[in-house]
Amino acid sequence: MKYVVVSGGVISGIGKGVLASSTGMLFKTLGYKVTSIKIDPYMNIDAGTMSPLEHGECFVLDDGGETDLDLGNYERYLNVTLTKDHNITTGKIYSHVIAKERKGDYLGKTVQIVPHLTNAIQEWIERVSRIPVDDTGLEPDICIIELGGTVGDIESAPFVEALRQFQFRVGKENFSLIHVSLVPLIHGEQKTKPTQAAVKDLRSLGLTPDMIACRCATQLEESTINKIAMFCHVGNDQVVNVHDVNSTYHIPLLLLEQKMMDYLSTRLRLSDIKLTNEDKHRGSILLSKWKNMTGNFDESMETVKIALVGKYTHLQDSYLSVIKALEHSSMQCKRILQILWVEASDLEPETQESHKTKFHEAWNKVSTADGILVPGGFGLRGTEGMILACKWARENKVPFLGVCLGLQVATIEFARNVIGIKDGISGEFFPDVEESKQVVVYMPEIDKHNMGGTMRLGLRPTYFQDGTEASTIKKLYGSKDSVSERHRHRYEINPNLIKDLEENGLVFVGRDETGNRCEIFELKNHPYFVGTQYHPEYTSKVLVPSRPFLGLVAASAGILQEVLEGEFEFQGKDEQEAQF
């Protein structure tokens, strides 16, 4: 097993996740099997109870793990399926050690950070890195480990020490460190002092970077590279220039141009890992497809505008997987994506009275968008604005996708304005309202008292109902009888209302294994009006876009029929040649 650690200095949010994902993806283009681990130095057990406005989105895995959003990056770039154990938090590792101490596993020893906690971290990494994560079902060859936070922070100290020990545990030829740093532009001059200081801090903790990935708005000058190499004790070929490019999807190609893989292949003695011709061929196809996809991005001329009506729009990372699913779909449709960010509460009449400008700007975005998306969320705030956006999309035949809460508010709007439940609402917002008015109800099996890890979580099957052969969303899924997607919710559509809703045209084409819980709706006589109780954005991949999102973008661009007929696919050169 080869381990590549990605750490960060100077500031947080510097792009370690994209760098780690891009590096892993390049290893896959060589034919290697790659996995990834994210270390988050916060005390929470997982990201499930953290506010999206503070931490960004909570990403959900197949096994129901609620994790840091960077695991979404890894899955999207590497086309792998990770587990909750691939996200290590301070809370998890302390709980693990304390549980062992309570059982007496340490045989009376005084339990300390070193060696007990640091040993537990290393053992966790070794165990999890060997879990098969791709469709080969085989143990990975390479593990990318991203150390969250900024080196030097007190929170990450135990993990840094564990990694210092780990390099000797696995051997120098099996351990490499990439340090991501910032090179700021001050009055047009590229400043190297922050990077020098960050690397000095890292070295003082016993870790020496093999490569320094420098984030800068502009391409690094030769003198800047020389200075960083000299003062950070690395060769010029070990300084990687990660300047601003058209999209994050261009980063792997930028690293490839700088022969990053040549250095790492030598440093990690990758020639020791024997690859089959099939492995190499699979890697070359991946690279060809990736280049073709970025070409689509660069050559796109027409724009598709999607209004994202949400309640956490002040921090756009709250919807990172949604954004990525839209990007994947727009690239496949060869369109330039323009997201119109709409804070849902700005659409409500109360805002017109207090902030007229915000109100009119929000409605201008909704009314001029090619498509409307209402994503997931929790709580009452902004939901009336979401309901109004759903009404606009339904009445004006604007392509629409509702996800989780989006499905629920769209159903509430339909119940109010079509089947006549004037005071229809969700039991989440008003739990004491009479049940006949609860369009959305609490799922009976869900814990009402404990918040962490108690929702309906993870990969679950949805079955298309009889008589849905003409369904657009079913066709987008390849006319399969069932699909498996990831869930994260406590509430569901009231089963007692399904008959009335369907008789009026809102058809629940997909349901769970019992046939009672509604998972997908589709509105009759509408270009594209779809809702999913699950979160399809979590399984969207760069080269394999989420089907509901692809449908939204395609319908918004006026090419839904062409997409259904398979005219828009990412094809690599090898595949094109094979067809002829």
Secondary structure, DSSP 8 states (H G I E B T S, - for coil): -EEEEEEE-SSSSSSHHHHHHHHHHHHHHTT--EEEEEEE-SSSSSSTTS-HHHH---EE-TT--EE-THHHHHHHHHT----GGGEEEHHHHHHHHHHHHHHTTTTT----IIIIIHHHHHHHHHHHHTS--STT-S--SEEEEEE-S-TT-GGGHHHHHHHHHHHHHH-GGGEEEEEEEE--EETTEE--HHHHHHHHHHHHTT---SEEEEEESS---HHHHHHHHHHTT--GGGEEEEE--S-GGGHHHHHHHTTHHHHHHHHTTGGGS---HHHHHHHHHHHHHHHHHHHHHHH--SEEEEEEEES-TTSGGGGHHHHHHHHHHHHHTT-EEEEEEEEGGGGSHHHHHH-HHHHHHHHHHHHH-SEEEE----SSTTHHHHHHHHHHHHHTT--EEEETHHHHHHHHHHHHHTS--TT-EETTT-TTS-GGGEEEEE-TTS-SS--TT-SEEEEEEEEE-TT-TT-HHHHHTTS-SEEEEEEEESEEE-GGGHHHHHHTTEEEEEE-TTS-SEEEEEETTSSSEEEESS-GGGG--SSS--HHHHHHHHHHHT-HHHHHTT------HHHHHHH-
